[in-house]
Amino acid sequence: MTQTPLARALVEEATKKSGLIWVRGTGAAQALWHVWHGSAAHVVGDGPGEQPLPEGLTDGATAGVTVRSKDKGGRLVGWSARVVELEPGSEAWTEAVAELKGKRLNAPDAERMTERWARECRVLRLEPTGVTAEPPQGSLAAPPLPTPATTRHAAPAALPKLLLRRKKRG
């Protein structure tokens, strides 16, 4: 369906306010942190210490974006995007990185982060194409993607007793 001014405003406002967007390239959709700048969502990733970007997000490709509600976490709107890979050092890249840098949490090298992004990461601009997606019917639940992350240690055997004792005192 073609995007009306109201739909365009919904896409922009919902995406600006959401901390995460779900982006689908050619594979499974992934949650990505982003910033909204210059009428498009911008993401950084695919480098050491940064978020992995979904498969198929190449320059000129299309991607599906689903925006969630920041307070409830439910689906608000879905939209189609044209993927533009920004060239490191270009004016568009510099502007996008300035915005992304302000939103990047817990960076191990905050003072040299932009140089690392230029060397080792990809900065993508997701431009709305004017098409909003109809909300899918049913659940979009999917099994989690494989990860090397694990729990460090098993919970201590006495933990349930300690927690129960606290509840009785309170």
C-alpha positions as CSV (number, residue, x, y, z in Angstrom):
1,M,0.0,0.0,0.0
2,T,1.3,3.5,-0.8
3,Q,2.2,5.7,2.1
4,T,-0.1,8.6,3.0
5,P,1.2,11.6,4.9
6,L,-0.4,10.2,8.1
7,A,1.4,6.8,7.6
8,R,4.7,8.6,6.9
9,A,4.3,10.6,10.1
10,L,3.6,7.3,12.0
11,V,6.7,5.7,10.6
12,E,8.9,8.6,11.5
13,E,7.5,9.2,15.0
14,A,7.3,5.6,16.0
15,T,10.9,4.9,14.7
16,K,12.3,8.0,16.4
17,K,10.8,7.0,19.8
18,S,11.6,3.3,19.7
19,G,14.9,2.1,21.1
20,L,15.0,-1.0,18.8
21,I,13.8,-1.8,15.4
22,W,13.4,-5.3,13.9
23,V,15.2,-5.4,10.5
24,R,14.8,-8.3,8.0
25,G,17.1,-8.6,5.0
26,T,17.2,-12.0,3.3
27,G,17.4,-14.0,6.5
28,A,15.7,-13.8,9.9
29,A,14.7,-10.4,11.4
30,Q,17.1,-9.0,14.0
31,A,16.6,-6.4,16.7
32,L,18.9,-3.4,16.1
33,W,19.5,-0.2,18.0
34,H,19.4,2.8,15.7
35,V,18.9,6.6,15.4
36,W,16.5,8.4,13.2
37,H,18.3,11.2,11.4
38,G,17.4,13.0,8.2
39,S,14.2,11.1,7.4
40,A,15.9,7.7,7.8
41,A,16.9,5.1,10.4
42,H,20.7,4.7,10.7
43,V,22.4,1.6,12.2
44,V,26.0,0.6,12.7
45,G,27.3,-2.9,13.0
46,D,29.3,-5.9,11.6
47,G,32.4,-5.0,13.4
48,P,34.2,-6.2,16.6
49,G,32.1,-5.2,19.7
50,E,29.2,-4.0,17.6
51,Q,25.8,-5.5,16.7
52,P,25.7,-8.1,13.9
53,L,23.6,-6.8,11.0
54,P,21.1,-9.2,9.3
55,E,22.0,-11.0,6.1
56,G,21.2,-9.3,2.9
57,L,21.6,-5.7,4.0
58,T,23.7,-4.6,1.1
59,D,23.8,-1.2,-0.7
60,G,20.7,-0.9,-2.9
61,A,18.9,-3.8,-1.3
62,T,15.5,-3.6,0.3
63,A,14.7,-4.5,3.9
64,G,11.6,-4.9,6.1
65,V,11.5,-2.8,9.2
66,T,9.2,-3.5,12.2
67,V,8.9,-0.8,14.9
68,R,7.9,-1.8,18.4
69,S,6.3,0.3,21.1
70,K,8.9,1.6,23.6
71,D,6.6,1.2,26.6
72,K,4.6,-2.0,25.8
73,G,7.0,-3.7,23.3
74,G,4.2,-4.5,20.8
75,R,4.3,-4.0,17.0
76,L,3.4,-0.5,16.0
77,V,4.2,-0.3,12.3
78,G,6.1,-2.1,9.6
79,W,7.7,-0.4,6.6
80,S,9.9,-1.1,3.7
81,A,13.3,0.4,3.4
82,R,16.0,1.0,0.8
83,V,19.5,0.2,2.2
84,V,22.2,2.7,1.6
85,E,25.7,1.9,2.9
86,L,27.4,5.2,3.8
87,E,31.0,5.7,2.7
88,P,33.3,6.3,5.7
89,G,34.4,10.0,5.8
90,S,31.6,11.2,3.5
91,E,29.4,14.1,4.8
92,A,26.4,11.8,5.2
93,W,28.6,9.2,7.1
94,T,30.0,11.9,9.4
95,E,26.5,13.3,10.2
96,A,25.1,9.8,10.9
97,V,28.0,8.8,13.0
98,A,27.7,11.9,15.1
99,E,24.1,11.0,15.9
100,L,24.9,7.3,16.4
101,K,27.9,8.0,18.8
102,G,25.5,9.8,21.2
103,K,23.3,6.8,21.4
104,R,26.0,4.1,21.7
105,L,26.0,2.7,25.2
106,N,28.9,1.0,26.9
107,A,31.5,1.5,24.1
108,P,34.8,0.1,25.3
109,D,36.7,2.8,23.3
110,A,34.3,5.8,23.4
111,E,37.0,8.4,22.5
112,R,38.2,6.4,19.4
113,M,34.9,4.8,18.5
114,T,34.3,6.7,15.2
115,E,37.8,5.8,13.9
116,R,37.1,2.1,14.6
117,W,33.7,2.4,12.9
118,A,35.4,3.8,9.8
119,R,37.9,1.0,9.7
120,E,35.9,-2.1,10.8
121,C,32.2,-1.5,10.7
122,R,29.4,-0.6,8.3
123,V,27.0,2.3,8.8
124,L,23.7,1.8,7.0
125,R,20.9,4.3,6.2
126,L,17.5,2.7,6.0
127,E,15.3,5.0,3.9
128,P,11.5,4.5,3.9
129,T,10.4,3.7,0.4
130,G,6.8,4.9,0.9
131,V,5.3,1.5,1.4
132,T,4.0,0.5,4.8
133,A,3.4,-3.2,5.5
134,E,0.1,-4.6,6.5
135,P,0.4,-6.0,10.1
136,P,1.0,-9.7,10.0
137,Q,-1.6,-12.0,11.4
138,G,-0.7,-14.2,14.3
139,S,2.5,-14.4,16.3
140,L,5.9,-13.7,14.8
141,A,7.6,-15.7,17.6
142,A,10.8,-17.4,16.4
143,P,13.5,-19.4,18.2
144,P,16.4,-17.3,19.4
145,L,19.5,-17.1,17.1
146,P,22.5,-19.3,18.1
147,T,24.9,-17.4,20.4
148,P,28.1,-18.3,22.2
149,A,26.8,-16.5,25.4
150,T,26.3,-18.8,28.3
151,T,25.6,-18.5,32.0
152,R,28.9,-18.5,33.9
153,H,28.0,-20.8,36.8
154,A,25.0,-22.8,38.0
155,A,22.8,-21.2,40.7
156,P,23.9,-22.2,44.2
157,A,21.9,-25.1,45.6
158,A,21.0,-23.0,48.7
159,L,19.6,-20.1,46.7
160,P,15.9,-21.2,46.8
161,K,16.1,-21.6,50.6
162,L,17.6,-18.1,51.0
163,L,15.0,-16.5,48.8
164,L,12.2,-18.3,50.7
165,R,13.6,-17.1,54.0
166,R,13.6,-13.5,52.8
167,K,10.0,-13.7,51.8
168,K,8.9,-15.1,55.2
169,R,10.7,-12.2,57.0
170,G,9.2,-9.5,54.8
